[in-house]
Amino acid sequence: MDLQLQDKVALVVASSKGLGKAIAAQLSQEGCHVMLTSRDVARLESARQELQAKATGKVACHPCDITKAADITALVAATHEKLGAIDILINNAGGPPGGNFEDIDDAVWQQAFELNLLSCVRMIDAALPDLKQKGGRIINVTSSSIKQPIPGLILSNVFRMGLLGLGKSLANELAQYNILVNTVAPGRISTDRTLYLDQLKADKRGVSVEQVETEAQKLIPLGRYGEPEEFARMVTFLASPASSYVSGTAIMVDGGMVKGF
Ligand SMILES: NC(=O)c1ccc[n+]([C@@H]2O[C@H](COP(=O)([O-])OP(=O)(O)OC[C@H]3O[C@@H](n4cnc5c(N)ncnc54)[C@H](OP(=O)(O)O)[C@@H]3O)[C@@H](O)[C@H]2O)c1
């Protein structure tokens, strides 16, 4: 299938590693011009060089802390300067810290709100004038917690639902501009984030991280964690003109892990 992504401009947030990097890699190999961003400048430039070597489109990068409004404004300006108007916005971020309700204080609630919800609101606001010109795609990366709350991860359970609601509302509001908005929810994909959460559980229980992984994999019908590329393929399809009648939906990429519909 021709995804018709040639020469589209994609801004992929939080893309120096993990899911964001895998999404950026696939989009750039499909002919998109891709803007990478994250905070660590050295890791960002290294990811840019790695992706550019295999890309058919241009790969640029610009550092940004997505919890800072001024950084987002500068990121969109840099995207215009280096690549042109944005056709595709992939909203992604680092994950919030683990913990139950009684572990989280006011300041940490505020930080997670800024990282995992307000950043997406601001990114969409900043990219909207571009997207309204020609139509486009907004894809929000969330978590399996939109279907099934994850024990010990209350900040994700709360703010991913906010992002899900934002995506569904905007699919309705922005359809008039041919902007399609979708949510994609990873289950357990092998990245540093997954390792961090498994290590947290292992430390709490006094067992090895390998034991935690083995137990978690047994609960996944496909019997293993996913690879970032497997997640990125779904996002790449949704980002493409080939997904022209898919909007307002939330798609799990979880190997069947979530038990409900
Ligand atoms: N992997 C999974 O199975 C899974 C499952 C459910 C949900 N998720 C969620 O999906 C998202 C991506 O996960 P991942 O596994 O790819 O995580 P990851 O491997 O830890 O990568 C996170 C990326 O976000 C960047 N980042 C973090 N804070 C940022 C900030 N304030 N401003 C800009 N960039 C920032 C990081 O770069 P810098 O640190 O250099 O900024 C890095 O590029 C997270 O929200 C995670 O919770 C993942």
The ligand as a Tripos MOL2 file, in Angstrom:
@<TRIPOS>MOLECULE
LIG
   48    52     1     0     0
SMALL
NO_CHARGES

@<TRIPOS>ATOM
      1 N1          6.7380    2.0850   26.2260 N.am      1 LIG1
      2 C1          5.5390    1.6740   26.5910 C.2       1 LIG1
      3 O1          5.2270    0.4600   26.5870 O.2       1 LIG1
      4 C2          4.5100    2.6590   27.0360 C.ar      1 LIG1
      5 C3          3.2940    2.1730   27.5720 C.ar      1 LIG1
      6 C4          2.3150    3.0820   27.9560 C.ar      1 LIG1
      7 C5          2.5560    4.4300   27.8280 C.ar      1 LIG1
      8 N2          3.7410    4.8670   27.3180 N.ar      1 LIG1
      9 C6          3.9410    6.3140   27.2410 C.3       1 LIG1
     10 O2          4.3720    6.6880   25.9420 O.3       1 LIG1
     11 C7          5.2620    7.8080   26.0520 C.3       1 LIG1
     12 C8          6.5830    7.4820   25.3730 C.3       1 LIG1
     13 O3          7.1240    6.3470   26.0220 O.3       1 LIG1
     14 P1          8.5820    5.7450   25.7120 P.3       1 LIG1
     15 O4          8.5010    4.3530   26.1570 O.co2     1 LIG1
     16 O5          9.0070    6.0850   24.3380 O.co2     1 LIG1
     17 O6          9.4550    6.5990   26.7600 O.3       1 LIG1
     18 P2         11.0670    6.8340   26.7770 P.3       1 LIG1
     19 O7         11.7710    5.7290   26.0940 O.co2     1 LIG1
     20 O8         11.3650    7.1340   28.2030 O.co2     1 LIG1
     21 O9         11.2850    8.1730   25.8890 O.3       1 LIG1
     22 C9         10.7440    9.3900   26.3240 C.3       1 LIG1
     23 C10        11.1180   10.5140   25.3560 C.3       1 LIG1
     24 O10        10.4890   11.6980   25.8270 O.3       1 LIG1
     25 C11        11.4610   12.7510   25.9010 C.3       1 LIG1
     26 N3         11.0000   13.6950   26.9310 N.ar      1 LIG1
     27 C12        10.7850   13.4260   28.2430 C.ar      1 LIG1
     28 N4         10.3860   14.5360   28.8780 N.ar      1 LIG1
     29 C13        10.3520   15.5380   27.9500 C.ar      1 LIG1
     30 C14        10.0550   16.9230   28.0030 C.ar      1 LIG1
     31 N5          9.6810   17.5370   29.1460 N.pl3     1 LIG1
     32 N6         10.1580   17.6560   26.8700 N.ar      1 LIG1
     33 C15        10.5240   17.0590   25.7060 C.ar      1 LIG1
     34 N7         10.8200   15.7540   25.5910 N.ar      1 LIG1
     35 C16        10.7370   14.9950   26.7180 C.ar      1 LIG1
     36 C17        12.7560   12.0260   26.2010 C.3       1 LIG1
     37 O11        13.9060   12.7860   25.8830 O.3       1 LIG1
     38 P3         14.6320   13.7980   26.9520 P.3       1 LIG1
     39 O12        14.6430   13.0860   28.2690 O.co2     1 LIG1
     40 O13        15.9740   14.0660   26.3790 O.co2     1 LIG1
     41 O14        13.7840   15.0370   26.9650 O.co2     1 LIG1
     42 C18        12.6200   10.8150   25.2730 C.3       1 LIG1
     43 O15        12.9590   11.1730   23.9590 O.3       1 LIG1
     44 C19         5.4000    8.0890   27.5550 C.3       1 LIG1
     45 O16         4.4910    9.0720   27.9270 O.3       1 LIG1
     46 C20         5.0440    6.7650   28.1790 C.3       1 LIG1
     47 O17         4.6020    6.8830   29.5050 O.3       1 LIG1
     48 C21         4.7080    4.0210   26.9300 C.ar      1 LIG1
@<TRIPOS>BOND
     1     1     2 1
     2     2     3 2
     3     2     4 1
     4     4     5 ar
     5     4    48 ar
     6     5     6 ar
     7     6     7 ar
     8     7     8 ar
     9     8     9 1
    10     8    48 ar
    11     9    10 1
    12     9    46 1
    13    10    11 1
    14    11    12 1
    15    11    44 1
    16    12    13 1
    17    13    14 1
    18    14    15 2
    19    14    16 1
    20    14    17 1
    21    17    18 1
    22    18    19 2
    23    18    20 1
    24    18    21 1
    25    21    22 1
    26    22    23 1
    27    23    24 1
    28    23    42 1
    29    24    25 1
    30    25    26 1
    31    25    36 1
    32    26    27 ar
    33    26    35 ar
    34    27    28 ar
    35    28    29 ar
    36    29    30 ar
    37    29    35 ar
    38    30    31 1
    39    30    32 ar
    40    32    33 ar
    41    33    34 ar
    42    34    35 ar
    43    36    37 1
    44    36    42 1
    45    37    38 1
    46    38    39 2
    47    38    40 1
    48    38    41 1
    49    42    43 1
    50    44    45 1
    51    44    46 1
    52    46    47 1
@<TRIPOS>SUBSTRUCTURE
     1 LIG1         1 GROUP 0 **** ****
